[in-house]
Amino acid sequence: MATILFYILSAVAIVATGFCITRRNPVHAVIYLVQGFFALAILFYLLGAPLVAAWEVIIYAGAIMVLFLFVIMMLELAPDDPLPGPGWQRWAPVALLALALLVCSVLLLAVESGKSGIPPYYASPRTFGYALFKEYALAVEVVSFQLLFAAVGAYYVGRNERGRDPGGTP
Amino acid sequence: MIVPVLHVVAVAAILFFMGLACILARRSLIMILIGAEIMLNAAGLVLVAASAYWQRIDGQLFVLFLMAMTSAEVSISLALVVYLRRRQGTVVADDFRKMSG
């Protein structure tokens, strides 16, 4: 059952991401990407990481994508204009890469098929917390510093210069 | 769940490639950032699959660090997008051809 669910959700994630990268309107793209992230969150759950699935929904779909939506709506971005040149010129390197990826994947799957599946690894929150705050305590500190710097940097870059210097030279 | 680890990696590779295609083919800075998000999520899928494959928790921990890193990156880069829009009046990557100080 879970195996069938895995393939269905993989297809959902891939199709939603495919819609996302081809939409001209950025709001539609973000909505499709949120759909793909939900499918990916259930994939994480099936692989035995319910905590990661919750973060995927809360942080990615809930915070980061909504931040994208805020910026898109704040800047009042119009849908992309079509390029003046032919479309195939832009997508040609992508098509080449897709062909290479397809060939590699098919070769690999043909060689390695028949392997047994991986059982999910269910980690209790207790195990998770011990590993996070004992083995990786330094990394947690570094990441918290990084978030602080990002907040300060975003404030610095995004501050309103006109408010600071009213009537000044541009 | 009985899924070969190679199938999970194949799904992640397809997602990663889609993010790369988004970065290569789109012109809007917002869509380029969305492509980076897709690629980072594909990396997270590989990490969780590796965590299940070796029956260790480190992969899931790295996804947490990945998410923290991503939120920092997105906040900074979206602030830069707002800044560029305010300065130059556009978010199309092709329009930023010259770097005048």
Interface residues (C-beta under 8 A of the other chain):
Chain A: A2 T3 F6 S10 A13 I14 T17 G18 C20 I21 P26 A29 V30 L33 G36 F37 L40 L43 F44 L46 L47 G48 A49 L51 V52 W55 E56 I59 Y60 A63 I64 L67 F68 V71 I72 M74 L75 L77 D80 L83 R90 W91 P93 V94 L97 A98 L101 S105 L108 L109 E112 S113 K115 S116 G117 I118 P119 P120 Y121 A123 T127 F128 A131 L132 Y136 A139 V143 Q146 L147 F149 A150 A151 G153 A154 Y155 V157 G158
Chain B: M1 I2 V3 P4 V5 L6 H7 V8 A10 V11 A13 I14 L15 F17 M18 G19 L20 A21 C22 L24 A25 R26 R27 S28 I30 M31 L33 I34 G35 E37 I38 N41 G44 L45 V48 A49 S51 A52 Y53 Q55 R56 I57 D58 Q60 L61 V63 L64 F65 M67 A68 M69 T70 S71 A72 E73 V74 S75 I76 L78 A79 L80 V81 V82 Y83 R85 V91 V92
